[in-house]
Amino acid sequence: MGTQKHPKIVDPVAALYAELKKRVGETQTGSWHTVSPKDVRDFGKVTHNKQFIHTNKKRAQKDSPYGELIAHAYLALALIPHLTSSMRPLSQDPIVNLNYGFNRVRFPEATRIGIKLRAKRTVLSATKREKGVLVKQAVTIQQKGLSRPTVSAESLLFLLPL
């Protein structure tokens, strides 16, 4: 009898970690998304945020430093999963992405209603954990035609292999 080859047992966390380590330093830019008045109304309704700068056009024109209605800053932040969905996935294998939090979030520029947004993501690090990999990424949300971003964040995702 000849020797039989046994299939190599692959630790899925180790494989995911190896894949993500190769992505450190990689930057991608996503597709554009237009922030609609409906997006702003729906977000305000769900979050119970009825501040006049988002809801009252006449008062916003008079009393807001922007002179117009603006979108909620947290709406732009909440759009990160959507704005990064057009990018190459972080893993080619089936995984679960869990939002782990943020180390830093800034809102340098107000989000204008009707403006186009897109995300730029750079993978900063990958840290192996017992059940998955913690990925730190820099995410910037740009507004078309403006130089300052609407969001600048250091996002943490915990990726679990399936």
C-alpha positions, 0 to 999 in steps of 0.5 A: 500500500502506498502512503495516503495524503491527508488533506491539510487542515486549515485554521479559518482564522489563520487563513483570514488573518493571512489574507488581511495582512496582505491588504494592509496599506491598500486604499480603495474608493467606492461609488457615489451616493446622492443624499436625498431629502427622503434619506434625511427625513427617514434618518431624523424620524428613526433617530428622533432628531428633529433639530431645525437645521435638518427639518425647517428650511426657512429657519435653517436659511435664517439661523443656521451657519450653513444657510440651508438644510443639512443632513445629520452628521450621523447619517453620513457616518451610518452610510459607511457600510453602504458607501464601502459596499461597492469596494472589493470585499475585505475577504474572498471567503465567507465572513461575518462583518461586525462593527466593533466601534471607532477609535476616532470620528470627526465631521469636518464639513456639513453634509449638504442635502442633494450632494453626492458622497463616496467613501475612501478606505485604507486598511491600517492593520489586521490583528488576529484574535481567537475567533476572528480578525480585528481590522482597523481602517481609515474611512473618509467620506468625500462630498463631490465638489468640496475639498473637506470631507464630511466624515473622517474616521478610524473604524474597527471591524471584527471579521469572523470566518463562516 
